[in-house]
Amino acid sequence: MSGGWWCDGVRWPGQAPELGWSRGGDRRVSALAYGAGIGFRALGERHCVGARGNVCPLGAVVPGRSTGGRCAECARLDRAHSVAADTLADDPRTYRVYLAWFGPGMVKVGITGEERGAARLREQGAVVFTWLGRGPLMAARRTEEVLRAALGVPDRISYARKRAVRGRLPGAEERAVEVAELYGRAARLEGGGRPESLERLPLEVVDQAMLFGIDRTPAPVRSVRELVDGGVVAGRLVAAAGPDLHLAVDGVGVVVLDTRLITGWDLAAVPAETGSDVGVPLIDIGGGGVQGGLF
């Protein structure tokens, strides 16, 4: 996609990932299918993607390694209108509290709008999750805070940590047991600071490994660190989780592309006959080292 169209990253509106594209106020999506080829070349400089659907007034250039893809001012404006900023106390919508599992001992509690269903869990790359409760925003937020403290879980988990364990997860049964145990611990906190206005939801373990494709593909060995002018990324899509696309690249193995790194770039399509190739800096996530140059 080129001609002024910029990639907005991966979206999970349903059971399959999509790439979003924008040009001014216009929006498009490209459906992604496992087994299909993906290839592009980055051109020029990376620019701020703006905030809340608006173009950056400065047309600011942003660093290649930034996963936010926004300048400081647009990042501030974008966050100021998010649920996470606690500025929407009068939001009338119903929210759900969830427990998300990304790997052994790697769990978080969070909230999402009920009308979004499990989209937020797919966007985060949660391998397994269960709902904990539903209710008004402030009740959901209060429950989230109580459970984080009681369960000793963080408010966020980096994607670097998530992708580092994604290729060596325990089996589905073991994953379900760990989530069920944590749900039980959360349920036993009834009355321990949880608002009465929050309705408890029954345990329903949802495993998304098959949806992501990570249960049937080789473990990723490297990930893209950043794009550069003229750099090519091309491979066969074998899995996807959250913003990450897992691409099989000849002679390299499975390379993870965090699509948050490609927002704000002008991208030119690479012909399918070119084959798989990676001409951007990579990080070794299989052995823990760093590939500093162009691979």
N, C-alpha and C positions, 0 to 999 in steps of 0.2 A: 504494500500500500504506500503510495507516495502522492506527489502533487499537492502538498500542503496538509495532508492528513497525518495526525500524530496519534500514536498508540496510547490508550488509557490504561493498558494492563489487562490482566485476566479478570473476568467476572464469572460468577457461578449462579446465575438466576434459576437454573434447573439442575438436572442430573449430568450435564456436560459443560465443560468450560468454554468460554467465548473470549475472544480478544475484542476490546472496545476501541473505537477510533473516533476522533473528533477533529473538526475543522471549523473554527469559529463556533457557531451555535449548532452546527450539524453533528449528528451522531450516527455511527454505523457499528455493526458487530460482525465478526468473522467466527463462525462455528469451528471448533477444533475437534479433530477425530484422532484417536489413537491409531498409530500405524501410518499416518499421513506425514508428508514432508513439510517442514517449516524452514524458510531461509530468507535472510535479509542482509543488507549492508547499511551501516550507519553512515550518515552524511553530515558534514559540517559540524556545528556545535549543538550542545544540548540546551534547550531553553525551558524556563519555568512553565509548568502546565496551568498556572492560574489557580483560582479558588472558587468553589461553589459554582462551577460551570462558566465562570467568567475568565476572559483572557487576562494574563498578567499585564498590567498597565506599563510596566517597565521593560517588558520583553527580556527579562534578566536571563543571563547565562548561569546554569547551575552545574555543580561538580558531577562528574560521571559516576562516582560511587554513591551518590545520594539516593537512598531508596524512596525518599519523599518526593523528589522531582520538583520541589517548589522553592522559590526564594524565601527569605525570612518573613517578609511581609505577607505573602500569600499563604504561607504555612500558618501564620498566626490567625489570619482571617478564617481559614478552613477549620482550624481546631476550635475557634470561638463558637462555631455553630454546631459542634458535634455533641452527642450525648455524653461522651467521655469528659467533656469540659464542665459538666454540671451546671450549664447555663439554661437548661430547658426544664426547670422545676415544674412548670405548669403544663407540661406535655400530657394531653389526655389519653394517649394511646396505651395499650396494654403491652407490657414487656415480659420477657421470659428470662429466668436465671438458668444458666447451664453449667455443666461440669464437662470440660474438654480434656481429652488425653492425647498426647502427642508421642509418648514413648515412656518406658519404665521410669517412674518417679517424676515424670514431666507432665504436670497437670495444672490447669488454671480454672478459675471460676469467673464467669462473665455474664453480661446481659445483652439482649438483642430485642428489637421490636418484634412482637408476635406475628405481625403481618409478613415479615420476611422469612418466616419458617426457619429452615436450617441453612439458609444462604450464608449467614455469618460464620457458621462452623466450617463450611466448605471453603470460604475465603481465607480462614485462618489455617487451613490444612489440618484440622482436627481428625486424627485417625479414628477415634472413638469418642462418642459423647452421650450424655443423657440429660434430659431436662430435670430441673430441680423444683421450679415453681413459676407462677405467673401472677401478675398484678400490676398496680400503678408503678410509674417510673421510680419514685422515691422509695417505695417499699422494696422494689427490686434492687435498687442501688444499696439500700441499707443491708439487705440480705447478702448481697455480694460482698460487702465489706466484712460482715460478721463471719461468713464462711471462709473467706481468705485468711482471716486471723486464726480461726478455730482449726482449720485444716493445715495451716502453715504452707499455703501455696502462693506463688507470686502473682502480681497483677498482669504480667506479660511474660512471654517466652520468645526469645529471638528466633528468627527464621534460620539463622546459622545453626543453632542448637537443634532445631526441628529436623533440618535436612541431614545433619550429621548422623542421626540415629534412624532415619527413615528406611535405610536399606538393610537394617538388622533388627527388625522388630520381633517380639515374641509372637506366638500363634494367636489366632482369634480368640480361642477359649481363655488363654491367660490374660489377654487384653480385657476381655469382658469381666473376668473375676476382679481385676484391680479396680475397674470403674465401679462395679457393684459394691465393693468394699468401701470405697470413698463415698458413694451415695448413702450407704448405711450410716457412716459416721456423720454425714451432714444431716440425715433425718433424725438422728438422736439428739440433735441440738434444738429440737422443738421447744419453743418457749425461751430459749437462751438468747434473746435479743432479736429474734426474727419477727418482723411486723405481722400482726394478725391479718392485715389486708392482703398478704401474699398467700395464694392458694398453692398448697403442695401438690406436685405432680408425681405420679407413680414412676418407678424405675422402668426405663425402656432403653436398653443399651443399643445404640446404633453404631455399627462398624462401617467406615467409609473406605477401607483399604481397597476393596474391589472397585468402587466407584472411581477412586483416584488411579487405579491401575498399578499401585505400588506392590501389590501382593504377587505379581506375576512377571516382574521385570528385574533385571540385574540391578544391584545397588549402584547408586551414582558414585563416581570417583572424583569428579571435579565440578566446580561451579564457576559461572562467569563473575568476575570481579567488577568489571565495568566495560562499557562500550567505548570505542575510540573512532575518530573520523576514518572512514574507509574500512573499518573492521567488519568481518563477515561472521555470521552465526547461521549455520545450516545443519539440519539433522532430521531424524525421524522421531516424531513424538511418540513416546512409549508410556508416559505417565504424566500426571499433573496433580499438584496438591497445593491449595492456597494460591499464591501468586507464582509458584514455581512450575516451570515446564521441564520435564525430563526428556532430553534429546539424545538419541543414540547416534554417535558420531564415529565414522570409520577410523580405526587406528587409535582411538582415544578411549572409547567406552561411553557410558552414560554421563552426560554433562547437564547440570542443572542451570537453567536460565531463570533468574528472578525477574519477572516481567516489570517489577517496579523500577528496574534499572533502564528500561527502554522507553519509558515515558519521556516526552519532550524532545525526542530525536526525530529527525526526518529519516525515514527508512525506505530503502529501495528494494524491491523484490529481487531475489536471486533465483535464476532459472533452475528448475528441477534437475535438468541434465548436468548441472554443475556438481551435484552430489553433496555429501556432507563435508563440512569444513568448519573450523573455528579459528578465527584470526583476531581474537581479543584476549586480554589478560585473564588468566584462570587462577582459581584457588584449588588446591588439592584437598578434597574433603575425604578421600579414601585413606590417605596416609597421614593427614594432618599437617603437611607442609604447604608451602606456597609456591606456585608457579609464577614467577615474577614477570617474565617476558610474554611475548605473543606465542601461543602454542601452534 
